[in-house]
Amino acid sequence: MSVLVGFALLLVAVFGVSYAVGRQVGPVAPGLRPAGGGGGTSPGTGGHDMGGMR
């Protein structure tokens, strides 16, 4: 039982440090937009019609 509690505490510590470092570093891609935001074509398609592909 104590091994399980120790492992859980280790996970909490690792995720806490990871979160703190991520907050300090900032966004990885500042221009990145959410998947549902904005209209137009999907990234990577170039606006080309794929015909009958499903």
ABEGO torsion letter per residue (X at the ends): XAAAAAAAAAAAAAAAAAAAAAAAAEBABAABBBAABEBEBBBGAGGBBAEABX
